[in-house]
Amino acid sequence: MKVLIDADRCQGHGRCFSLAPTLFEFDELGNGVVIGDGRLDSQTLELARLAQVNCPEHAIEIDEAP
C-alpha cells in the first residue's frame, strides 16, 4: 500500500503534515508532499487515512494494491 498526494488538487492547507508529520511534509510552496516512497504499514495506514479524511481538497489517495 502507498499514500499519494495529487499535486494539482493540493491547496496547501497543511492538515496532512499537521496530522501525520511522519508521512507528509511541505514543499517550497507550502503544499503537502509524501515523505519517502509513500509505502504504508498497518500503523502508518491509520495515519494516512486520518489525513485523507481531513484533506479539504481530497488530494490524498491511498493505493491499496499490494
PDBQT receptor file of N, H, CA, C and O in Angstrom, charges set to zero:
ATOM      1  N   MET A   1       0.833  -1.177   0.000  1.00  0.00    +0.000 N 
ATOM      2  CA  MET A   1       0.000   0.000   0.000  1.00  0.00    +0.000 C 
ATOM      3  C   MET A   1       0.883   1.249   0.000  1.00  0.00    +0.000 C 
ATOM      4  O   MET A   1       1.974   1.279   0.570  1.00  0.00    +0.000 OA
ATOM      5  N   LYS A   2       0.358   2.272  -0.666  1.00  0.00    +0.000 N 
ATOM      6  H   LYS A   2      -0.528   2.248  -1.129  1.00  0.00    +0.000 HD
ATOM      7  CA  LYS A   2       1.097   3.522  -0.739  1.00  0.00    +0.000 C 
ATOM      8  C   LYS A   2       0.140   4.696  -0.590  1.00  0.00    +0.000 C 
ATOM      9  O   LYS A   2      -1.036   4.602  -0.944  1.00  0.00    +0.000 OA
ATOM     10  N   VAL A   3       0.652   5.795  -0.067  1.00  0.00    +0.000 N 
ATOM     11  H   VAL A   3       1.606   5.872   0.220  1.00  0.00    +0.000 HD
ATOM     12  CA  VAL A   3      -0.109   7.030   0.001  1.00  0.00    +0.000 C 
ATOM     13  C   VAL A   3       0.472   8.000  -1.030  1.00  0.00    +0.000 C 
ATOM     14  O   VAL A   3       1.684   8.069  -1.228  1.00  0.00    +0.000 OA
ATOM     15  N   LEU A   4      -0.415   8.737  -1.671  1.00  0.00    +0.000 N 
ATOM     16  H   LEU A   4      -1.400   8.681  -1.509  1.00  0.00    +0.000 HD
ATOM     17  CA  LEU A   4      -0.035   9.687  -2.710  1.00  0.00    +0.000 C 
ATOM     18  C   LEU A   4      -0.762  11.003  -2.478  1.00  0.00    +0.000 C 
ATOM     19  O   LEU A   4      -1.834  11.023  -1.873  1.00  0.00    +0.000 OA
ATOM     20  N   ILE A   5      -0.187  12.094  -2.952  1.00  0.00    +0.000 N 
ATOM     21  H   ILE A   5       0.684  12.077  -3.443  1.00  0.00    +0.000 HD
ATOM     22  CA  ILE A   5      -0.861  13.390  -2.940  1.00  0.00    +0.000 C 
ATOM     23  C   ILE A   5      -0.968  13.871  -4.371  1.00  0.00    +0.000 C 
ATOM     24  O   ILE A   5       0.021  13.898  -5.103  1.00  0.00    +0.000 OA
ATOM     25  N   ASP A   6      -2.169  14.248  -4.766  1.00  0.00    +0.000 N 
ATOM     26  H   ASP A   6      -2.972  14.226  -4.172  1.00  0.00    +0.000 HD
ATOM     27  CA  ASP A   6      -2.392  14.828  -6.087  1.00  0.00    +0.000 C 
ATOM     28  C   ASP A   6      -1.984  16.297  -6.021  1.00  0.00    +0.000 C 
ATOM     29  O   ASP A   6      -2.691  17.122  -5.441  1.00  0.00    +0.000 OA
ATOM     30  N   ALA A   7      -0.851  16.611  -6.612  1.00  0.00    +0.000 N 
ATOM     31  H   ALA A   7      -0.277  15.941  -7.083  1.00  0.00    +0.000 HD
ATOM     32  CA  ALA A   7      -0.289  17.964  -6.550  1.00  0.00    +0.000 C 
ATOM     33  C   ALA A   7      -1.206  19.002  -7.193  1.00  0.00    +0.000 C 
ATOM     34  O   ALA A   7      -1.178  20.172  -6.812  1.00  0.00    +0.000 OA
ATOM     35  N   ASP A   8      -2.009  18.586  -8.156  1.00  0.00    +0.000 N 
ATOM     36  H   ASP A   8      -2.032  17.636  -8.466  1.00  0.00    +0.000 HD
ATOM     37  CA  ASP A   8      -2.925  19.523  -8.808  1.00  0.00    +0.000 C 
ATOM     38  C   ASP A   8      -4.089  19.912  -7.902  1.00  0.00    +0.000 C 
ATOM     39  O   ASP A   8      -4.645  21.003  -8.038  1.00  0.00    +0.000 OA
ATOM     40  N   ARG A   9      -4.454  19.040  -6.993  1.00  0.00    +0.000 N 
ATOM     41  H   ARG A   9      -4.002  18.154  -6.883  1.00  0.00    +0.000 HD
ATOM     42  CA  ARG A   9      -5.561  19.322  -6.067  1.00  0.00    +0.000 C 
ATOM     43  C   ARG A   9      -5.113  20.033  -4.790  1.00  0.00    +0.000 C 
ATOM     44  O   ARG A   9      -5.859  20.831  -4.223  1.00  0.00    +0.000 OA
ATOM     45  N   CYS A  10      -3.895  19.741  -4.344  1.00  0.00    +0.000 N 
ATOM     46  H   CYS A  10      -3.289  19.093  -4.805  1.00  0.00    +0.000 HD
ATOM     47  CA  CYS A  10      -3.422  20.281  -3.060  1.00  0.00    +0.000 C 
ATOM     48  C   CYS A  10      -3.385  21.800  -3.094  1.00  0.00    +0.000 C 
ATOM     49  O   CYS A  10      -2.850  22.402  -4.025  1.00  0.00    +0.000 OA
ATOM     50  N   GLN A  11      -3.966  22.416  -2.055  1.00  0.00    +0.000 N 
ATOM     51  H   GLN A  11      -4.400  21.927  -1.298  1.00  0.00    +0.000 HD
ATOM     52  CA  GLN A  11      -4.004  23.872  -1.934  1.00  0.00    +0.000 C 
ATOM     53  C   GLN A  11      -3.164  24.371  -0.761  1.00  0.00    +0.000 C 
ATOM     54  O   GLN A  11      -3.147  25.567  -0.469  1.00  0.00    +0.000 OA
ATOM     55  N   GLY A  12      -2.470  23.454  -0.090  1.00  0.00    +0.000 N 
ATOM     56  H   GLY A  12      -2.484  22.482  -0.327  1.00  0.00    +0.000 HD
ATOM     57  CA  GLY A  12      -1.567  23.852   0.979  1.00  0.00    +0.000 C 
ATOM     58  C   GLY A  12      -2.221  24.169   2.308  1.00  0.00    +0.000 C 
ATOM     59  O   GLY A  12      -1.715  25.006   3.056  1.00  0.00    +0.000 OA
ATOM     60  N   HIS A  13      -3.334  23.521   2.623  1.00  0.00    +0.000 N 
ATOM     61  H   HIS A  13      -3.745  22.841   2.016  1.00  0.00    +0.000 HD
ATOM     62  CA  HIS A  13      -3.992  23.756   3.914  1.00  0.00    +0.000 C 
ATOM     63  C   HIS A  13      -3.158  23.235   5.082  1.00  0.00    +0.000 C 
ATOM     64  O   HIS A  13      -3.272  23.744   6.197  1.00  0.00    +0.000 OA
ATOM     65  N   GLY A  14      -2.324  22.229   4.839  1.00  0.00    +0.000 N 
ATOM     66  H   GLY A  14      -2.232  21.815   3.933  1.00  0.00    +0.000 HD
ATOM     67  CA  GLY A  14      -1.398  21.738   5.850  1.00  0.00    +0.000 C 
ATOM     68  C   GLY A  14      -1.944  20.732   6.827  1.00  0.00    +0.000 C 
ATOM     69  O   GLY A  14      -1.251  20.368   7.777  1.00  0.00    +0.000 OA
ATOM     70  N   ARG A  15      -3.144  20.275   6.635  1.00  0.00    +0.000 N 
ATOM     71  H   ARG A  15      -3.707  20.571   5.863  1.00  0.00    +0.000 HD
ATOM     72  CA  ARG A  15      -3.701  19.304   7.572  1.00  0.00    +0.000 C 
ATOM     73  C   ARG A  15      -2.950  17.984   7.533  1.00  0.00    +0.000 C 
ATOM     74  O   ARG A  15      -2.785  17.335   8.566  1.00  0.00    +0.000 OA
ATOM     75  N   CYS A  16      -2.493  17.580   6.350  1.00  0.00    +0.000 N 
ATOM     76  H   CYS A  16      -2.628  18.108   5.511  1.00  0.00    +0.000 HD
ATOM     77  CA  CYS A  16      -1.801  16.292   6.241  1.00  0.00    +0.000 C 
ATOM     78  C   CYS A  16      -0.533  16.286   7.080  1.00  0.00    +0.000 C 
ATOM     79  O   CYS A  16      -0.314  15.352   7.850  1.00  0.00    +0.000 OA
ATOM     80  N   PHE A  17       0.310  17.312   6.948  1.00  0.00    +0.000 N 
ATOM     81  H   PHE A  17       0.132  18.071   6.322  1.00  0.00    +0.000 HD
ATOM     82  CA  PHE A  17       1.548  17.280   7.721  1.00  0.00    +0.000 C 
ATOM     83  C   PHE A  17       1.342  17.680   9.167  1.00  0.00    +0.000 C 
ATOM     84  O   PHE A  17       2.212  17.432  10.003  1.00  0.00    +0.000 OA
ATOM     85  N   SER A  18       0.214  18.294   9.482  1.00  0.00    +0.000 N 
ATOM     86  H   SER A  18      -0.492  18.496   8.804  1.00  0.00    +0.000 HD
ATOM     87  CA  SER A  18      -0.103  18.552  10.893  1.00  0.00    +0.000 C 
ATOM     88  C   SER A  18      -0.561  17.276  11.597  1.00  0.00    +0.000 C 
ATOM     89  O   SER A  18      -0.217  17.041  12.755  1.00  0.00    +0.000 OA
ATOM     90  N   LEU A  19      -1.336  16.460  10.896  1.00  0.00    +0.000 N 
ATOM     91  H   LEU A  19      -1.616  16.651   9.955  1.00  0.00    +0.000 HD
ATOM     92  CA  LEU A  19      -1.877  15.232  11.482  1.00  0.00    +0.000 C 
ATOM     93  C   LEU A  19      -0.922  14.046  11.397  1.00  0.00    +0.000 C 
ATOM     94  O   LEU A  19      -0.931  13.175  12.266  1.00  0.00    +0.000 OA
ATOM     95  N   ALA A  20      -0.105  14.014  10.359  1.00  0.00    +0.000 N 
ATOM     96  H   ALA A  20      -0.098  14.722   9.653  1.00  0.00    +0.000 HD
ATOM     97  CA  ALA A  20       0.779  12.860  10.142  1.00  0.00    +0.000 C 
ATOM     98  C   ALA A  20       2.161  13.333   9.681  1.00  0.00    +0.000 C 
ATOM     99  O   ALA A  20       2.544  13.109   8.533  1.00  0.00    +0.000 OA
ATOM    100  N   PRO A  21       2.903  13.983  10.570  1.00  0.00    +0.000 N 
ATOM    101  CA  PRO A  21       4.211  14.529  10.169  1.00  0.00    +0.000 C 
ATOM    102  C   PRO A  21       5.257  13.476   9.821  1.00  0.00    +0.000 C 
ATOM    103  O   PRO A  21       6.297  13.809   9.252  1.00  0.00    +0.000 OA
ATOM    104  N   THR A  22       5.001  12.219  10.150  1.00  0.00    +0.000 N 
ATOM    105  H   THR A  22       4.157  11.948  10.612  1.00  0.00    +0.000 HD
ATOM    106  CA  THR A  22       5.936  11.163   9.746  1.00  0.00    +0.000 C 
ATOM    107  C   THR A  22       5.695  10.714   8.309  1.00  0.00    +0.000 C 
ATOM    108  O   THR A  22       6.541  10.044   7.718  1.00  0.00    +0.000 OA
ATOM    109  N   LEU A  23       4.543  11.082   7.742  1.00  0.00    +0.000 N 
ATOM    110  H   LEU A  23       3.856  11.627   8.222  1.00  0.00    +0.000 HD
ATOM    111  CA  LEU A  23       4.194  10.688   6.378  1.00  0.00    +0.000 C 
ATOM    112  C   LEU A  23       4.287  11.833   5.374  1.00  0.00    +0.000 C 
ATOM    113  O   LEU A  23       4.571  11.615   4.196  1.00  0.00    +0.000 OA
ATOM    114  N   PHE A  24       4.044  13.059   5.852  1.00  0.00    +0.000 N 
ATOM    115  H   PHE A  24       3.814  13.236   6.809  1.00  0.00    +0.000 HD
ATOM    116  CA  PHE A  24       3.946  14.198   4.953  1.00  0.00    +0.000 C 
ATOM    117  C   PHE A  24       4.817  15.357   5.427  1.00  0.00    +0.000 C 
ATOM    118  O   PHE A  24       5.078  15.526   6.618  1.00  0.00    +0.000 OA
ATOM    119  N   GLU A  25       5.255  16.145   4.451  1.00  0.00    +0.000 N 
ATOM    120  H   GLU A  25       5.044  16.007   3.484  1.00  0.00    +0.000 HD
ATOM    121  CA  GLU A  25       5.936  17.400   4.738  1.00  0.00    +0.000 C 
ATOM    122  C   GLU A  25       5.438  18.398   3.708  1.00  0.00    +0.000 C 
ATOM    123  O   GLU A  25       4.579  18.070   2.889  1.00  0.00    +0.000 OA
ATOM    124  N   PHE A  26       5.964  19.597   3.741  1.00  0.00    +0.000 N 
ATOM    125  H   PHE A  26       6.662  19.863   4.406  1.00  0.00    +0.000 HD
ATOM    126  CA  PHE A  26       5.526  20.581   2.759  1.00  0.00    +0.000 C 
ATOM    127  C   PHE A  26       6.688  20.975   1.855  1.00  0.00    +0.000 C 
ATOM    128  O   PHE A  26       7.854  20.929   2.247  1.00  0.00    +0.000 OA
ATOM    129  N   ASP A  27       6.329  21.364   0.627  1.00  0.00    +0.000 N 
ATOM    130  H   ASP A  27       5.382  21.401   0.308  1.00  0.00    +0.000 HD
ATOM    131  CA  ASP A  27       7.351  21.779  -0.333  1.00  0.00    +0.000 C 
ATOM    132  C   ASP A  27       7.608  23.281  -0.209  1.00  0.00    +0.000 C 
ATOM    133  O   ASP A  27       7.102  23.927   0.709  1.00  0.00    +0.000 OA
ATOM    134  N   GLU A  28       8.389  23.827  -1.125  1.00  0.00    +0.000 N 
ATOM    135  H   GLU A  28       8.800  23.303  -1.870  1.00  0.00    +0.000 HD
ATOM    136  CA  GLU A  28       8.758  25.241  -1.063  1.00  0.00    +0.000 C 
ATOM    137  C   GLU A  28       7.566  26.181  -1.250  1.00  0.00    +0.000 C 
ATOM    138  O   GLU A  28       7.663  27.364  -0.925  1.00  0.00    +0.000 OA
ATOM    139  N   LEU A  29       6.443  25.673  -1.771  1.00  0.00    +0.000 N 
ATOM    140  H   LEU A  29       6.364  24.712  -2.035  1.00  0.00    +0.000 HD
ATOM    141  CA  LEU A  29       5.234  26.476  -1.937  1.00  0.00    +0.000 C 
ATOM    142  C   LEU A  29       4.245  26.284  -0.790  1.00  0.00    +0.000 C 
ATOM    143  O   LEU A  29       3.205  26.941  -0.742  1.00  0.00    +0.000 OA
ATOM    144  N   GLY A  30       4.576  25.372   0.141  1.00  0.00    +0.000 N 
ATOM    145  H   GLY A  30       5.420  24.838   0.102  1.00  0.00    +0.000 HD
ATOM    146  CA  GLY A  30       3.685  25.093   1.265  1.00  0.00    +0.000 C 
ATOM    147  C   GLY A  30       2.668  24.007   0.998  1.00  0.00    +0.000 C 
ATOM    148  O   GLY A  30       1.776  23.780   1.815  1.00  0.00    +0.000 OA
ATOM    149  N   ASN A  31       2.786  23.332  -0.129  1.00  0.00    +0.000 N 
ATOM    150  H   ASN A  31       3.512  23.516  -0.792  1.00  0.00    +0.000 HD
ATOM    151  CA  ASN A  31       1.876  22.230  -0.454  1.00  0.00    +0.000 C 
ATOM    152  C   ASN A  31       2.404  20.929   0.132  1.00  0.00    +0.000 C 
ATOM    153  O   ASN A  31       3.609  20.763   0.317  1.00  0.00    +0.000 OA
ATOM    154  N   GLY A  32       1.501  20.020   0.419  1.00  0.00    +0.000 N 
ATOM    155  H   GLY A  32       0.522  20.155   0.269  1.00  0.00    +0.000 HD
ATOM    156  CA  GLY A  32       1.879  18.744   1.003  1.00  0.00    +0.000 C 
ATOM    157  C   GLY A  32       2.568  17.836   0.010  1.00  0.00    +0.000 C 
ATOM    158  O   GLY A  32       2.213  17.789  -1.167  1.00  0.00    +0.000 OA
ATOM    159  N   VAL A  33       3.563  17.114   0.504  1.00  0.00    +0.000 N 
ATOM    160  H   VAL A  33       3.852  17.152   1.461  1.00  0.00    +0.000 HD
ATOM    161  CA  VAL A  33       4.248  16.082  -0.274  1.00  0.00    +0.000 C 
ATOM    162  C   VAL A  33       4.470  14.876   0.624  1.00  0.00    +0.000 C 
ATOM    163  O   VAL A  33       4.592  15.007   1.842  1.00  0.00    +0.000 OA
ATOM    164  N   VAL A  34       4.521  13.717   0.017  1.00  0.00    +0.000 N 
ATOM    165  H   VAL A  34       4.422  13.610  -0.972  1.00  0.00    +0.000 HD
ATOM    166  CA  VAL A  34       4.751  12.474   0.748  1.00  0.00    +0.000 C 
ATOM    167  C   VAL A  34       6.241  12.338   1.036  1.00  0.00    +0.000 C 
ATOM    168  O   VAL A  34       7.077  12.598   0.171  1.00  0.00    +0.000 OA
ATOM    169  N   ILE A  35       6.562  11.931   2.250  1.00  0.00    +0.000 N 
ATOM    170  H   ILE A  35       5.883  11.719   2.953  1.00  0.00    +0.000 HD
ATOM    171  CA  ILE A  35       7.945  11.670   2.633  1.00  0.00    +0.000 C 
ATOM    172  C   ILE A  35       8.328  10.273   2.139  1.00  0.00    +0.000 C 
ATOM    173  O   ILE A  35       7.586   9.314   2.356  1.00  0.00    +0.000 OA
ATOM    174  N   GLY A  36       9.454  10.156   1.492  1.00  0.00    +0.000 N 
ATOM    175  H   GLY A  36      10.056  10.935   1.316  1.00  0.00    +0.000 HD
ATOM    176  CA  GLY A  36       9.929   8.858   1.023  1.00  0.00    +0.000 C 
ATOM    177  C   GLY A  36       9.094   8.308  -0.108  1.00  0.00    +0.000 C 
ATOM    178  O   GLY A  36       8.590   9.056  -0.946  1.00  0.00    +0.000 OA
ATOM    179  N   ASP A  37       8.950   6.985  -0.127  1.00  0.00    +0.000 N 
ATOM    180  H   ASP A  37       9.360   6.378   0.554  1.00  0.00    +0.000 HD
ATOM    181  CA  ASP A  37       8.240   6.344  -1.234  1.00  0.00    +0.000 C 
ATOM    182  C   ASP A  37       6.741   6.163  -0.973  1.00  0.00    +0.000 C 
ATOM    183  O   ASP A  37       6.023   5.656  -1.835  1.00  0.00    +0.000 OA
ATOM    184  N   GLY A  38       6.267   6.571   0.200  1.00  0.00    +0.000 N 
ATOM    185  H   GLY A  38       6.851   6.983   0.900  1.00  0.00    +0.000 HD
ATOM    186  CA  GLY A  38       4.840   6.514   0.495  1.00  0.00    +0.000 C 
ATOM    187  C   GLY A  38       4.313   5.158   0.921  1.00  0.00    +0.000 C 
ATOM    188  O   GLY A  38       3.108   4.992   1.104  1.00  0.00    +0.000 OA
ATOM    189  N   ARG A  39       5.201   4.185   1.081  1.00  0.00    +0.000 N 
ATOM    190  H   ARG A  39       6.181   4.320   0.933  1.00  0.00    +0.000 HD
ATOM    191  CA  ARG A  39       4.738   2.855   1.487  1.00  0.00    +0.000 C 
ATOM    192  C   ARG A  39       4.173   2.901   2.904  1.00  0.00    +0.000 C 
ATOM    193  O   ARG A  39       4.694   3.591   3.780  1.00  0.00    +0.000 OA
ATOM    194  N   LEU A  40       3.098   2.153   3.100  1.00  0.00    +0.000 N 
ATOM    195  H   LEU A  40       2.675   1.593   2.388  1.00  0.00    +0.000 HD
ATOM    196  CA  LEU A  40       2.391   2.145   4.378  1.00  0.00    +0.000 C 
ATOM    197  C   LEU A  40       2.411   0.766   5.010  1.00  0.00    +0.000 C 
ATOM    198  O   LEU A  40       2.367  -0.253   4.321  1.00  0.00    +0.000 OA
ATOM    199  N   ASP A  41       2.479   0.753   6.348  1.00  0.00    +0.000 N 
ATOM    200  H   ASP A  41       2.514   1.581   6.908  1.00  0.00    +0.000 HD
ATOM    201  CA  ASP A  41       2.263  -0.476   7.104  1.00  0.00    +0.000 C 
ATOM    202  C   ASP A  41       0.972  -0.273   7.887  1.00  0.00    +0.000 C 
ATOM    203  O   ASP A  41       0.296   0.737   7.692  1.00  0.00    +0.000 OA
ATOM    204  N   SER A  42       0.618  -1.188   8.751  1.00  0.00    +0.000 N 
ATOM    205  H   SER A  42       1.167  -2.008   8.909  1.00  0.00    +0.000 HD
ATOM    206  CA  SER A  42      -0.661  -1.089   9.459  1.00  0.00    +0.000 C 
ATOM    207  C   SER A  42      -0.762   0.171  10.324  1.00  0.00    +0.000 C 
ATOM    208  O   SER A  42      -1.834   0.765  10.435  1.00  0.00    +0.000 OA
ATOM    209  N   GLN A  43       0.341   0.571  10.928  1.00  0.00    +0.000 N 
ATOM    210  H   GLN A  43       1.212   0.088  10.838  1.00  0.00    +0.000 HD
ATOM    211  CA  GLN A  43       0.326   1.755  11.783  1.00  0.00    +0.000 C 
ATOM    212  C   GLN A  43       0.238   3.043  10.954  1.00  0.00    +0.000 C 
ATOM    213  O   GLN A  43      -0.555   3.931  11.266  1.00  0.00    +0.000 OA
ATOM    214  N   THR A  44       1.037   3.139   9.919  1.00  0.00    +0.000 N 
ATOM    215  H   THR A  44       1.682   2.418   9.666  1.00  0.00    +0.000 HD
ATOM    216  CA  THR A  44       1.019   4.367   9.123  1.00  0.00    +0.000 C 
ATOM    217  C   THR A  44      -0.219   4.447   8.231  1.00  0.00    +0.000 C 
ATOM    218  O   THR A  44      -0.597   5.540   7.809  1.00  0.00    +0.000 OA
ATOM    219  N   LEU A  45      -0.851   3.327   7.938  1.00  0.00    +0.000 N 
ATOM    220  H   LEU A  45      -0.545   2.439   8.281  1.00  0.00    +0.000 HD
ATOM    221  CA  LEU A  45      -2.094   3.341   7.176  1.00  0.00    +0.000 C 
ATOM    222  C   LEU A  45      -3.162   4.124   7.927  1.00  0.00    +0.000 C 
ATOM    223  O   LEU A  45      -3.897   4.905   7.321  1.00  0.00    +0.000 OA
ATOM    224  N   GLU A  46      -3.256   3.927   9.221  1.00  0.00    +0.000 N 
ATOM    225  H   GLU A  46      -2.659   3.293   9.713  1.00  0.00    +0.000 HD
ATOM    226  CA  GLU A  46      -4.240   4.665  10.016  1.00  0.00    +0.000 C 
ATOM    227  C   GLU A  46      -3.980   6.168   9.968  1.00  0.00    +0.000 C 
ATOM    228  O   GLU A  46      -4.920   6.955   9.862  1.00  0.00    +0.000 OA
ATOM    229  N   LEU A  47      -2.715   6.569  10.044  1.00  0.00    +0.000 N 
ATOM    230  H   LEU A  47      -1.951   5.929  10.130  1.00  0.00    +0.000 HD
ATOM    231  CA  LEU A  47      -2.375   7.991   9.942  1.00  0.00    +0.000 C 
ATOM    232  C   LEU A  47      -2.719   8.538   8.559  1.00  0.00    +0.000 C 
ATOM    233  O   LEU A  47      -3.230   9.651   8.436  1.00  0.00    +0.000 OA
ATOM    234  N   ALA A  48      -2.441   7.761   7.532  1.00  0.00    +0.000 N 
ATOM    235  H   ALA A  48      -2.027   6.857   7.633  1.00  0.00    +0.000 HD
ATOM    236  CA  ALA A  48      -2.748   8.193   6.164  1.00  0.00    +0.000 C 
ATOM    237  C   ALA A  48      -4.250   8.362   5.978  1.00  0.00    +0.000 C 
ATOM    238  O   ALA A  48      -4.696   9.314   5.337  1.00  0.00    +0.000 OA
ATOM    239  N   ARG A  49      -5.023   7.448   6.531  1.00  0.00    +0.000 N 
ATOM    240  H   ARG A  49      -4.661   6.674   7.051  1.00  0.00    +0.000 HD
ATOM    241  CA  ARG A  49      -6.492   7.559   6.428  1.00  0.00    +0.000 C 
ATOM    242  C   ARG A  49      -7.014   8.771   7.183  1.00  0.00    +0.000 C 
ATOM    243  O   ARG A  49      -7.944   9.435   6.725  1.00  0.00    +0.000 OA
ATOM    244  N   LEU A  50      -6.424   9.065   8.335  1.00  0.00    +0.000 N 
ATOM    245  H   LEU A  50      -5.669   8.526   8.707  1.00  0.00    +0.000 HD
ATOM    246  CA  LEU A  50      -6.807  10.250   9.098  1.00  0.00    +0.000 C 
ATOM    247  C   LEU A  50      -6.541  11.517   8.284  1.00  0.00    +0.000 C 
ATOM    248  O   LEU A  50      -7.385  12.410   8.215  1.00  0.00    +0.000 OA
ATOM    249  N   ALA A  51      -5.372  11.582   7.678  1.00  0.00    +0.000 N 
ATOM    250  H   ALA A  51      -4.686  10.857   7.734  1.00  0.00    +0.000 HD
ATOM    251  CA  ALA A  51      -5.040  12.741   6.850  1.00  0.00    +0.000 C 
ATOM    252  C   ALA A  51      -5.964  12.811   5.636  1.00  0.00    +0.000 C 
ATOM    253  O   ALA A  51      -6.390  13.896   5.239  1.00  0.00    +0.000 OA
ATOM    254  N   GLN A  52      -6.270  11.666   5.052  1.00  0.00    +0.000 N 
ATOM    255  H   GLN A  52      -5.924  10.785   5.374  1.00  0.00    +0.000 HD
ATOM    256  CA  GLN A  52      -7.122  11.617   3.863  1.00  0.00    +0.000 C 
ATOM    257  C   GLN A  52      -8.513  12.191   4.145  1.00  0.00    +0.000 C 
ATOM    258  O   GLN A  52      -9.017  13.000   3.366  1.00  0.00    +0.000 OA
ATOM    259  N   VAL A  53      -9.128  11.782   5.240  1.00  0.00    +0.000 N 
ATOM    260  H   VAL A  53      -8.718  11.125   5.873  1.00  0.00    +0.000 HD
ATOM    261  CA  VAL A  53     -10.480  12.265   5.537  1.00  0.00    +0.000 C 
ATOM    262  C   VAL A  53     -10.496  13.728   5.984  1.00  0.00    +0.000 C 
ATOM    263  O   VAL A  53     -11.544  14.372   5.958  1.00  0.00    +0.000 OA
ATOM    264  N   ASN A  54      -9.354  14.244   6.389  1.00  0.00    +0.000 N 
ATOM    265  H   ASN A  54      -8.503  13.721   6.410  1.00  0.00    +0.000 HD
ATOM    266  CA  ASN A  54      -9.280  15.636   6.825  1.00  0.00    +0.000 C 
ATOM    267  C   ASN A  54      -8.785  16.590   5.746  1.00  0.00    +0.000 C 
ATOM    268  O   ASN A  54      -8.689  17.793   5.986  1.00  0.00    +0.000 OA
ATOM    269  N   CYS A  55      -8.472  16.078   4.570  1.00  0.00    +0.000 N 
ATOM    270  H   CYS A  55      -8.550  15.100   4.374  1.00  0.00    +0.000 HD
ATOM    271  CA  CYS A  55      -7.999  16.928   3.477  1.00  0.00    +0.000 C 
ATOM    272  C   CYS A  55      -9.198  17.592   2.806  1.00  0.00    +0.000 C 
ATOM    273  O   CYS A  55     -10.028  16.900   2.216  1.00  0.00    +0.000 OA
ATOM    274  N   PRO A  56      -9.308  18.923   2.886  1.00  0.00    +0.000 N 
ATOM    275  CA  PRO A  56     -10.475  19.596   2.296  1.00  0.00    +0.000 C 
ATOM    276  C   PRO A  56     -10.506  19.521   0.769  1.00  0.00    +0.000 C 
ATOM    277  O   PRO A  56     -11.567  19.694   0.169  1.00  0.00    +0.000 OA
ATOM    278  N   GLU A  57      -9.385  19.271   0.147  1.00  0.00    +0.000 N 
ATOM    279  H   GLU A  57      -8.524  19.131   0.635  1.00  0.00    +0.000 HD
ATOM    280  CA  GLU A  57      -9.320  19.209  -1.317  1.00  0.00    +0.000 C 
ATOM    281  C   GLU A  57      -9.393  17.779  -1.850  1.00  0.00    +0.000 C 
ATOM    282  O   GLU A  57      -9.398  17.571  -3.063  1.00  0.00    +0.000 OA
ATOM    283  N   HIS A  58      -9.450  16.787  -0.948  1.00  0.00    +0.000 N 
ATOM    284  H   HIS A  58      -9.446  16.956   0.038  1.00  0.00    +0.000 HD
ATOM    285  CA  HIS A  58      -9.466  15.370  -1.326  1.00  0.00    +0.000 C 
ATOM    286  C   HIS A  58      -8.266  15.034  -2.219  1.00  0.00    +0.000 C 
ATOM    287  O   HIS A  58      -8.390  14.317  -3.212  1.00  0.00    +0.000 OA
ATOM    288  N   ALA A  59      -7.108  15.571  -1.839  1.00  0.00    +0.000 N 
ATOM    289  H   ALA A  59      -7.007  16.153  -1.032  1.00  0.00    +0.000 HD
ATOM    290  CA  ALA A  59      -5.889  15.390  -2.628  1.00  0.00    +0.000 C 
ATOM    291  C   ALA A  59      -5.098  14.153  -2.227  1.00  0.00    +0.000 C 
ATOM    292  O   ALA A  59      -4.176  13.757  -2.939  1.00  0.00    +0.000 OA
ATOM    293  N   ILE A  60      -5.438  13.544  -1.113  1.00  0.00    +0.000 N 
ATOM    294  H   ILE A  60      -6.188  13.865  -0.535  1.00  0.00    +0.000 HD
ATOM    295  CA  ILE A  60      -4.698  12.378  -0.636  1.00  0.00    +0.000 C 
ATOM    296  C   ILE A  60      -5.378  11.097  -1.105  1.00  0.00    +0.000 C 
ATOM    297  O   ILE A  60      -6.577  10.901  -0.904  1.00  0.00    +0.000 OA
ATOM    298  N   GLU A  61      -4.593  10.237  -1.728  1.00  0.00    +0.000 N 
ATOM    299  H   GLU A  61      -3.619  10.396  -1.891  1.00  0.00    +0.000 HD
ATOM    300  CA  GLU A  61      -5.090   8.963  -2.223  1.00  0.00    +0.000 C 
ATOM    301  C   GLU A  61      -4.296   7.836  -1.576  1.00  0.00    +0.000 C 
ATOM    302  O   GLU A  61      -3.092   7.957  -1.350  1.00  0.00    +0.000 OA
ATOM    303  N   ILE A  62      -4.984   6.744  -1.282  1.00  0.00    +0.000 N 
ATOM    304  H   ILE A  62      -5.962   6.645  -1.466  1.00  0.00    +0.000 HD
ATOM    305  CA  ILE A  62      -4.325   5.560  -0.747  1.00  0.00    +0.000 C 
ATOM    306  C   ILE A  62      -4.514   4.438  -1.759  1.00  0.00    +0.000 C 
ATOM    307  O   ILE A  62      -5.631   3.995  -2.027  1.00  0.00    +0.000 OA
ATOM    308  N   ASP A  63      -3.403   3.997  -2.306  1.00  0.00    +0.000 N 
ATOM    309  H   ASP A  63      -2.495   4.357  -2.088  1.00  0.00    +0.000 HD
ATOM    310  CA  ASP A  63      -3.396   2.894  -3.263  1.00  0.00    +0.000 C 
ATOM    311  C   ASP A  63      -3.211   1.618  -2.459  1.00  0.00    +0.000 C 
ATOM    312  O   ASP A  63      -2.133   1.372  -1.918  1.00  0.00    +0.000 OA
ATOM    313  N   GLU A  64      -4.257   0.809  -2.381  1.00  0.00    +0.000 N 
ATOM    314  H   GLU A  64      -5.132   1.009  -2.822  1.00  0.00    +0.000 HD
ATOM    315  CA  GLU A  64      -4.213  -0.390  -1.550  1.00  0.00    +0.000 C 
ATOM    316  C   GLU A  64      -3.748  -1.624  -2.298  1.00  0.00    +0.000 C 
ATOM    317  O   GLU A  64      -3.865  -2.737  -1.786  1.00  0.00    +0.000 OA
ATOM    318  N   ALA A  65      -3.226  -1.448  -3.491  1.00  0.00    +0.000 N 
ATOM    319  H   ALA A  65      -3.131  -0.544  -3.907  1.00  0.00    +0.000 HD
ATOM    320  CA  ALA A  65      -2.670  -2.581  -4.242  1.00  0.00    +0.000 C 
ATOM    321  C   ALA A  65      -1.419  -3.099  -3.526  1.00  0.00    +0.000 C 
ATOM    322  O   ALA A  65      -0.642  -2.309  -2.991  1.00  0.00    +0.000 OA
ATOM    323  N   PRO A  66      -1.222  -4.407  -3.515  1.00  0.00    +0.000 N 
ATOM    324  CA  PRO A  66      -0.052  -4.962  -2.817  1.00  0.00    +0.000 C 
ATOM    325  C   PRO A  66       1.266  -4.597  -3.481  1.00  0.00    +0.000 C 
ATOM    326  O   PRO A  66       2.329  -4.995  -3.004  1.00  0.00    +0.000 OA
TER     327      PRO A  66
